[in-house]
Amino acid sequence: MEQFVQSIVGGGVVLLCGLWIGAFSAAYSGVWLLGAVLVLFGLGGLTYGIGREIEL
């Protein structure tokens, strides 16, 4: 599989895990902050994967 596809899929999975963790934990707890960090990493992976394929 190509690297940009792996980045997009991996970023999406991490993003989804972070959103689920955030939804099922108490607001502003340690676990919720972990979910927020995972969401940021997931968005970064998605952005990186999509950005690799954009040609200007």
N, C-alpha and C positions, 0 to 999 in steps of 0.2 A: 504494500500500500504506500502511496506517496506521502511525503512528510506533511504537506499541508492538510491532507485528509486526516492524518493521525492527530494533528494539532486541533483541528476543528472538532473531531469526535471526542478527544480527550478533554478539551476545554468544555464541551457541552456536558459531559458526564460529571466533571468536577463542579460545574455551575449547578447542575441539578442536585447533586449531593449537598452542596452548600445551602441551596434554597430549602431543601427538605429539613436539614438540621436547624435552620433558622425558624422554620414554621413550627417545629415540634419542641422547641426549647423556650425557656423563659427569656423574655426580652432583656438584653444587656447582661446576660450571664456569660460565664466563660465559654460555655458550649455555643451560645449564640454568636459570640465573637469569632469562634473558630469557623462557624458557618459563613459569617461575613467575609472572612479572609479567603475561604474557599470560593466564594462567589467572585471575589476580585481576581483570583488566579484563573478561574474558569473564563471570565470575560477576557482576561489577557490572552489566554490560549486561543479563544475564538478569534480575537482581533488579529493575533499573529498569523493564524492559519489563513484567514481571509485576506489579510494584507500581503501575504506571499504570492497570491495569485492575481492581484490587481496589477495590470500593466498600464502605465501612463504614456 
